[in-house]
Amino acid sequence: MTMFSGLSIDAALRDPNLLGAGLGPAETWSVWISILKAARALPLTDDERAVFASVAGDREPPKSRVRECWAIVGRRSGKSRMAAAVAVYEAVTADTSRLVAGEIGHVLVMAASKTQALAVYNYCKGFIEASPILAEMVESVTTDEIRLTNRTAIVIHTANHRTIRGRTVIAAIFDESAFWRSEESSSPDVEVYRAVLPALATTNGQLVGISSPYGTRGLLYTKHRDSFGKDDNQVLVIQAPTRIFNPTIDTGIIDQAHLDDPESASAEWEGRFRSDLSSFIDRAVVERCVDLGVKERPHQREWRYVAFVDPSGGAHDSMTLGIAHREMESAFLDCVREVPAPFSPEDVVSEFCRVLHAYRITSVTGDRYAGAWVADAFRKQGIRYVASERSRSEIYLDALPGLMGGRFFLLDNTRLVSQISLLERRTTRGGKDNIDHMAGAADDLCNAALGALVHAPNAGRSASPSFAYGGRAPTVNLGHANMKAKTGRYGGPVSRPGYGPPPWRDERMN
């Protein structure tokens, strides 16, 4: 038992000596307080019941403390501050009597990015430092952990299921889970959720998820679909617009957002899932196109190589390069380069040109909207820059048949696979499909890679094996009984073109 045993969350939030010291006037947080009380099956006033019904789909308040509480709300609704307040409350009121000697009970806060994690962390520190009573409980502070004298610790991380293993978790808070991204998985929210459930089951801890909505997929959408408006005593889902949580917001900003982009504004300000978004391609399909263990293919005189570059000014985005060639009906990605910001554009162009010369490439295709400096920089290195006739979206659409049909052979690059898998299809009001990266994700590497693949010239024309450098004509290999079949990441045969394998394929043959 602790000195705060029996302290309700609403009392802690309203008390100016506890969480109320950092929260401010409780009246402006009344909707949040009503929701948190309901999630813990605390008695509600008539006004609080009315508020709860309006954001919970007219369901009845839970009769017992729920295992999971999911809040789907618009921007500027105090999500991160409330996530921090809940984390501090869970830590200071935790019953640690069942912990064995040396064991620490963790309140785990998972955020979408390092920046978001830092914001929640600072809010947690702010709540504790604003209250002299809570400040006395601090034992130690690190860059991602606040340890208290009652054998609990508030730990803030970016979303990664590996950070959960081995911890005693007494509560978990998911901040902006609809926007979690990972290079290793297309569904990091589901993986973190699956990892945290066993840890919470051991301690009977509660999971609180607070996020703005995004597309009609993922963990947050699944919870909404399965539990919103239903009298479920295990899972509580609420959904409400920004105006409900933040009545002081300038409504003119929201009205203008609706005029500019109705679908985006509906998600960001009204708390509704976007119906205009869908996944572009399944990760498993992309992984089947990967040549396992092949990080780069060396230049071969038989093939004509093409290159595509995604330029960047060096301040924010990466600058990337992709090189590919075609063999009959298949296109092979041979080389990728990525230089993350910040960097000197001239230095990166010089580095890329050395790679282009190694593949005997004299021109590179790139973004048609790139600045004039790009063409000038490449020209100084003896490389001609050609503006692509395809937009970024058109490149992705043209690449889809090659990926789906297994005619594109990718390099074993986790970041590349992730970026392709996280592309999404957005249908405009005019019915046109536009392909782009998801919010919070990037597509610099996949743009260069797929750009090179779709620009690889067709076989039978200028794409035939080049003799410009004294190359020899390829021989046709009809196969033999002992030839090993190429397999994808998850097994299964993948067709090969009729050309005999060049040297980089020798290790796949007997």
N, C-alpha and C positions, 0 to 999 in steps of 0.2 A: 504494500500500500504506500501511497505518496501523500504529501501535504495537500495535493489537489484532487485526491480521490473523491468522486462524487460531484466534481465541478462540471456543470453542463456546458456545452459549447456556446450556447447563446449567452450564458452568464459570463464566460471568459471574454467573448467578443464585446460585450457591453461594459465590462468593468474597466474603468480608466486606469486602474493599477496593474492590469494584466494585458490581454491582447487589445483591449480598447484603447490603450495608450498609443499604439501605433496605427490602429484602424481609423480613428477619428469618430465623428458623430455616428452612432449606431443607426439612426433613422435612415441615413442614406444607404445602408446595407441591409435593410429590412427584408428584401426578397431573398437574399443569400441566407440570412439567418433563418428564415422560415424553411428553406429547403434543407439546410443542415440539421435543423431540429427534426424535421420529418424523417430524414435518413436515419436518425437515431431513435425513432419512435417516441420522441418527447411530445408531451401534450401541446396542441396548437390552439391559439385563440381563434375566435370566429374570423377575424380579419386575416390571420395567417392561413387558415384553412382555405379561404377564398383565393388568396394569393397562390397557395400551393396548387389548387385545382386549375388555375389559369395557366400554369407552366408545366403541369404534369399530365395534361391530356384528360382532365376530369376524373382521374383515378382517385381511389381512396388513399389516405395516408397509410404507410406501412404500419402493421400492428406490432412489428418487432424490428430491431435494428437490422438494416439491410447489409448484405455482404458487399454490394457494389452500388455506388452512386455515380451516375453519369450526368453531367451538366453540359448541354449543347446550347451555346449562347453566342450572340454576336460580338463583334469587336468592341473594345473600350468598355467592357462590362466588369472589369476588375478581376479577370480570371486568374492572373498570376498572383495578385495580392491575396486572393482568397485561397489559392493553392498553398501559399506560404503560411497563411493563418492556420489552415487545417493541419499542416505539417507540424507547426510549433505546438498547437493544442494537443495533438496525438502524442508528441514527445514528452511534454511536461506532465500529462495526466496518465501516462502509461502505468499499468500495474506490472512491475518488474519482479514481483515476488517469486515467480516461477522460473526465472532465469537462473541457470547454474552459475557457479563461481567463475568469474572472468568473462561471462557472456554479455554481449551488448545487444540491446533491442534497437533495430534500425527503422527509422521512418524514411522510406525511400521515395525521393521525388525525381521523376524522370521527365526530361524536357526535350523539345524538338531539336535544339541546337545548343552550342556552347554559349552563345549570346543569351538565349532564352534561359538556360540553366543558371547563368550568372545573375540574371534579373531576379529569378525566384530566390536564389541564394541570398542576394542583397535584401530582398523583402523579409526573408526569415531573420537575418541579422537585425534588420530594422525593428521588427516586432519585439525581439528579445531586448535589444538595447534601449528601447523606449520605455520599458518597464523595469524599474529597479529590482522588483521582486524576481522577475525572470532572469535578469542579468546576473544575479547572484548564483544562478544554477549552472552557468557556463563553466565547464572544466577546461576545454581547449577548443581552438578554432583553427582549421586548415583551409586550403583553397576550395574544398568541396565538402567539408564536414564540420558540423557544430556538435561537439560532444557535451552532454550535460552530466551533472553530478548524480542523477538518478539512474545511471547506467543505460541511458538512451543516447542515440545520435541521429541527427538529421543529416542525411546524405543526399546530395544533389548531383545527378549525372545526366549526360545525354542518353537517349534511349538506346540501350544495348542489353540484350538478355544475359550476356556474360557477367555483367556487373552484379547480378542478383545472386548468382551461385554462391553458396557457402555462408550467406548472411541469415541472421534471425530477423525477419521482417515483421514488425508489429503494425505497420500501416504502409500503404503505397498511394502516391498521388501521381496521376498521369496528367501532365500539362501539355495541351495542344497536341494530343495524340493523332489527330487527323492529318498532321503535317510532319510526322516522323518519317525520315528517309534514311536508307542504309545502302551502302554499296554491296553488301553481302546478301540482301534479301529484298524482295519486293513487298513484303508484309512484316516489317519490324514491329509494328504495333501488336500483331497477333503473337509473334514470338516472345516479346516481352511479357505479354499477358499470360501466356502459357507457362512461362518461367516463374512468374510471381505468385500464381495461384497456390501451388503447393506450399510455398513459404508462408503465405497468409493463412492457409488452412491450419498450420501447426499452432499459430498464435491466436487464431480467431480474429485476425486483423481485418480492417476494412480497406477496400479499394475505392478511391475517389478519382474520377476522370473529369477534367474540365477542359473544354476545347470548343473552338469555332468549328463548324462543319465544313466538309469539302465535297468530294464526289460521292456517288451512291455505291460505295465499296469500302472495305476496311472494317476494323473492329468497331469504331464508333457508329458507323451506319448499321452494322449488324445488331448492336445493342439497341439502337433506336427502333429498328424494324421489329425486333423480337419482344421488346419490353415497354416501349413508350405507350402510355395510356392504359396499361394493364395492371390489375391489382396483384402485383408480384411482391411478396414479402422478402425476396432475396435480392432483387435488382430494382433500383429506382432510376428512371430516366426522365430528365426534365428538358424542355426545349423552349426558348424564349428569345425575342429580339433584344437588341441593345437598349431600346427605349424603356423596357421594363426594368432593367438592372441599373441603368444610368439615365434617370429622367433629366439630368442637366445637360445632356449631349446636345450639340447644335443640330437640330433636325434639318437645317438647310444643307449640311454636308451629306446627310443620308439621302435626301431628296435628289441632290445632284448626282450622287453615285448611282441611283436607280436610273437616271436619264442616260448616264454614260455607258453603263453595262448592267442591265437588269439582273442577269443571272449571277454575276459576281456580287452585286450589292445584296441580293437575296440571301446569299450565304454569309457574307461578311457582316451585315447589319441586322438581318432578320432571323438568323440562326437556322436557315433552311438548307438542306443538301442540294447541291447543284445537279440538275438533271441533264445538263448539256455536256457532261464529261464522261468519258469511258476510257478504259485501258486500250492502248494501241496494240500491244502484242504481249503474249504471256511469256514470263521469264523462262519457262521450260522450253519453249520453242527456240528462244535465243540461245540457250545453253546447248541445245542439240546442234547448233551451227558452229560450236567452238571446237577447234583442233586442240585437244588436251595436251598440255605441255609445250605447245608451240608459242613462244613469246614473240618471235620475229622470224621472217623468212629472208634469207640472203638473196641478193640479186642473181638472177639466172639469165644467161644470154638468149634463151629461147623466147622469153616473154617481153611484151611491151608493157611498160609500167605507166600508170597515171597517178597523179597526186591531187589531193584536195586539202586546202588550208582553211581553218576558221580563225581569222585574225582577231587580235585584241590590242587595245591601246596600252595594256600593261597595268592598269590601275585596279581592275576588279575581276574580269573573267580570265580564264586560261586561254592561251594561244595553242592551237593544236594542229597536227599534220597527220594525214592518212595517205598511205601508198597501197595500191592494189593492182592486180592484173587479172586477165580473164583467160580461162582455158575452156574452149568449146562453150558449153552453156553455163559453166560455173565461174564465179568470180572469187578471187582469193585476196584477203587482206594480208599484206606482207609486212607492214611497218606502221606504227603509230608513235607520235611524240606529243607530249603535253608539258607545257611550262606554265605553272600556276602563277597568278599575280602575287606580288608586284614583280615586274621585270622591265628590262630595256627592250622595246620592240625591235630596234636595230640589231641587238645581240641575238635575239631569238630568230630573226629572219636569217642572219648569218649562219646560225646553227642548223636551221632547217635546210638551207641551201646546200650545206655540206652533205646532208642525207640525200637530198635530191640528186646531187652529182654522183653519189655512190650508186644510185639506181639508174643513172644515165637519163635523167628526166630534165628536159629543157624548159618546160612550162608547167605551171601549177594553176589549178582552178580554185576559185574561192568565192566568198560572199560578194554578191553584186552590189551590196550596200556598203562595202568597206570603204574607208577613207582613201584619198588619193595617195597618202603616204605608203600604203601597202604595195601598190604597183611599183612605185619609185624604189622602195627598199629592195624588192626582189630583182628589179631590173639592174640595180647596181651590182648584184651578185651573179648576173648573167642568166637569170631566170625570168621568163615572161609570165606575167600574172594575167589570167583570163577570168573575167567575171562570169559566174555560173548563170546559165539561163533558167535554172531551177531555183525556186525559193527554198528555204530550209524545210518548210512543210512539204513541198513537192518532192524533195529528196527523200524524206521519210516515207511518203506514200509510194514512191517508185521503188523503194527498197523492200517494201513489205512482201511482194511475191517471192523475191529471192530468199528472204528469211523463212517464210512459211514453207516454201518448196525445198528447203535445204540446199539451195544452189549457191548460197553465200557461205564461205568458209572463214570464220573469224579467228582472231588470235586469242590465246588464253589470257585474258585481261579482265579481272573482276570488275574494275571500274567501268570499262566499256560495256560489259554485259548489264551492269546495273543501270547505266544511263539509257540504254536502249529499252530496257524493261520498264523504266519509269516514264517513258513517253506516254502522253495521253492524247486522245482524240476529242476535239471540241467541235461541236456542230453549231454553226452560226445561225442567226435568225433567218438567213437566206437559204439555209440548208446545205451550205458548203462545209466540208470537213477541214479543220485546221489542226495540224499535229505540232505539239510543242512539249517542252518538259513540264513536269508538275511543279506546283508552287513549292519553293524551297529546294528544288533539285537543280541540276545543271545538265547541259547536253553538248558541251563544247567538244568532248572527245568523240561522242557518237556521231556528231555532225560531220567531223572530218573523216571518220572511218566509213560511214555509210555514203558520204559524198564521193569518196574515192571509189567505192564499190559500184555505185550506180553510174559513175562516169567512165568506168572501165569499158573500152570500146568492144563492140560485138565481134565475136570470132567470125572468120570468113571474109572480113573486110580488112581495114587497117589494123585490126586487132590480131591478125594472124601472127604467129611468132616472128619477131622482127629479125631481118637479116642486115639491118643497118650497121651492125657492129661485127659483121662476119659470123653471125650465128648460124647454126645448122638447123635443118628442118627436123621437127620431132618425128619419132616413129610411133606407129599405132600399136598399142599393147592390147591384145585381145584377152589377156588374163590367162591364168593357169590354175590348176587345182590347188596349189599350195599358197596362193596369194591370200593375204589376210584382208578381211573386209574392214573398211574404216568404220569406226563406231563413234557415236556422239557421247556427250557427257553422261547420259543415263543408259548407254548401251543401245543396241539396235543398229542395223546396217544403214549406211548413208551412201548414196550412189556416187561414183567417181566418173569424171569425164573419160573419153577414150584415149587421151594422151597417156603415154607411159609416164610413170612418176619421176619428177625431177629429183635431184639429189636430196633435197630436204625431206623427201618422203621415204628415203631408203630404209629408215629404221622401222617403218611400218610394214615392210615386206620381208619375206623369207628369202 
